[in-house]
């Protein structure tokens, strides 16, 4: 069962993903998410990079629908919370998080080829959060929390730790709580 803190963080994630603010997640939210990320990373809509980005994000949509065993095209907040509760308490949680981070890094290598190969720098991270309407100042603050060793790069291991903390930690001071900006 999700704790109050986990519910609060995941509710924020849901509302950030609900791009049209209609209270449900739909394929169109994920399409808009892909378009906004392409814009944030200056990726042309007619490019191969955009096609890969769109394919990855729509793949996330399909995975969520399948995990819920849903035939309709809407995910409510309660379904979103239940989905993540199941993932967090699954023996596959670590593998799920690592796979998600690796697919994100793969996507970033295509849409931000000049950035670090297997990490996020402050610029890349701020562009990612810009997709969700998070300000530059909030993105910078979040990065300071997530870059645990303070070297200016959030390496893969730090990204995995941040994801795990965001989803599973009930510590209000955990750095991973900042994954999507201030919660």
C-alpha positions in Angstrom: 0.0 0.0 0.0 1.3 3.5 -0.9 2.2 5.8 1.9 0.9 9.4 2.0 4.2 10.7 0.7 4.3 8.2 -2.1 0.8 9.1 -3.0 1.6 12.8 -3.0 4.7 12.3 -5.3 2.8 10.0 -7.7 -0.2 12.3 -7.8 2.2 15.1 -8.9 3.6 12.8 -11.6 0.1 12.0 -12.8 -0.8 15.7 -13.0 2.4 16.5 -14.9 1.7 13.7 -17.4 -1.9 14.8 -17.8 -0.9 17.3 -20.5 -4.5 18.5 -21.3 -5.5 18.6 -17.6 -8.7 16.7 -18.1 -8.1 14.4 -15.1 -7.2 11.2 -17.0 -4.2 10.0 -19.0 -4.8 9.2 -22.6 -2.7 8.5 -25.7 -3.1 12.2 -26.6 -1.3 13.2 -23.4 1.6 11.0 -24.4 1.6 12.4 -27.9 1.7 15.9 -26.5 4.4 14.9 -24.1 6.5 13.7 -27.0 5.8 16.9 -28.9 6.8 19.1 -25.9 9.9 17.1 -25.3 10.9 17.4 -29.0 10.4 21.1 -28.7 12.4 21.3 -25.4 15.3 19.5 -27.1 14.9 21.3 -30.5 14.1 18.1 -32.3 12.4 18.6 -35.7 9.0 17.0 -36.1 10.0 15.4 -39.4 13.3 13.9 -38.1 14.3 10.3 -37.3 15.0 11.5 -33.7 11.4 12.7 -33.3 10.1 9.4 -34.6 12.2 7.5 -32.1 11.2 9.8 -29.3 7.5 9.4 -30.2 7.8 5.7 -30.4 9.5 5.4 -27.0 6.9 7.6 -25.3 3.9 5.9 -27.0 5.5 2.6 -26.0 5.3 3.8 -22.4 1.6 4.5 -22.9 1.0 1.0 -24.3 3.0 -0.6 -21.5 0.9 1.3 -18.9 -2.3 0.2 -20.5 -1.2 -3.4 -20.7 0.0 -3.5 -17.1 -3.5 -2.3 -16.1 -5.1 -4.9 -18.4 -7.3 -2.2 -19.8 -9.0 -2.1 -23.1 -10.2 1.5 -22.8 -8.0 4.5 -23.6 -8.0 6.3 -20.2 -6.1 5.9 -17.0 -7.5 7.5 -14.0 -5.5 8.8 -11.0 -6.6 5.8 -8.9 -5.6 3.4 -11.6 -2.2 5.2 -12.0 -1.6 4.9 -8.2 -2.6 1.3 -8.2 -0.3 0.5 -11.1 2.7 2.1 -9.4 1.8 0.5 -6.1 2.0 -2.9 -7.8 5.3 -2.0 -9.5 6.9 -0.7 -6.3 5.9 -3.8 -4.4 6.9 -6.2 -7.2 10.1 -8.4 -7.1 10.7 -6.9 -10.5 10.9 -3.3 -9.2 14.7 -2.9 -9.5 14.7 -4.3 -13.0 11.8 -2.1 -14.0 13.5 1.0 -12.8 16.9 0.1 -14.5 15.1 -0.7 -17.7 13.2 2.6 -17.6 16.4 4.6 -16.9 18.2 2.8 -19.7 15.4 3.5 -22.2 15.4 7.2 -21.2 19.2 7.4 -21.6 18.9 5.7 -25.0 16.3 8.3 -26.0 18.4 11.2 -24.8 21.4 9.9 -26.8 19.3 10.3 -29.9 17.5 13.6 -29.2 20.5 15.2 -27.4 23.5 13.7 -29.1 25.9 16.3 -27.8 25.0 15.6 -24.2 26.6 12.9 -22.0 26.2 9.4 -23.2 24.9 7.7 -20.1 24.0 10.6 -17.8 22.2 13.8 -17.4 23.9 17.2 -17.0 22.0 20.2 -15.6 21.1 21.4 -19.2 19.7 18.1 -20.3 17.8 17.6 -17.0 16.3 21.1 -17.2 15.1 20.5 -20.8 13.5 17.2 -19.7 11.6 19.0 -16.8 10.7 21.9 -19.1 8.6 19.3 -21.0 6.3 19.3 -17.9 6.3 23.0 -17.3 8.9 22.9 -14.5 10.9 26.2 -14.4 14.6 26.5 -14.9 15.1 27.5 -11.3 13.2 24.5 -10.0 15.0 22.2 -12.4 18.4 23.6 -11.2 17.3 23.0 -7.5 16.2 19.5 -8.3 19.4 18.7 -10.1 21.4 19.9 -7.0 19.5 17.4 -4.9 19.8 14.5 -7.4 23.5 14.9 -8.2 24.6 13.3 -5.0 28.3 13.4 -5.6 28.1 17.0 -6.7 30.2 16.5 -9.9 27.7 18.2 -12.2 26.6 14.9 -13.9 23.8 12.7 -12.8 25.2 9.3 -13.8 23.1 6.2 -14.5 23.6 4.9 -11.0 22.4 8.2 -9.6 19.4 8.2 -11.9 18.5 4.7 -10.8 18.8 5.7 -7.2 16.7 8.8 -7.8 13.9 6.7 -9.5 13.9 4.2 -6.7 13.7 6.9 -4.1 11.0 8.8 -5.9 8.8 5.8 -6.2 9.6 3.8 -3.0 11.0 6.1 -0.4 8.9 7.4 2.4 11.7 9.7 3.6 10.6 13.3 3.0 14.3 14.3 2.8 15.3 11.7 0.1 17.0 13.3 -2.8 14.9 11.2 -5.3 11.8 13.1 -4.2 13.1 15.9 -6.5 13.0 13.8 -9.7 10.1 15.9 -11.1 11.0 19.1 -9.3 9.6 20.2 -6.0 6.7 18.1 -4.9 
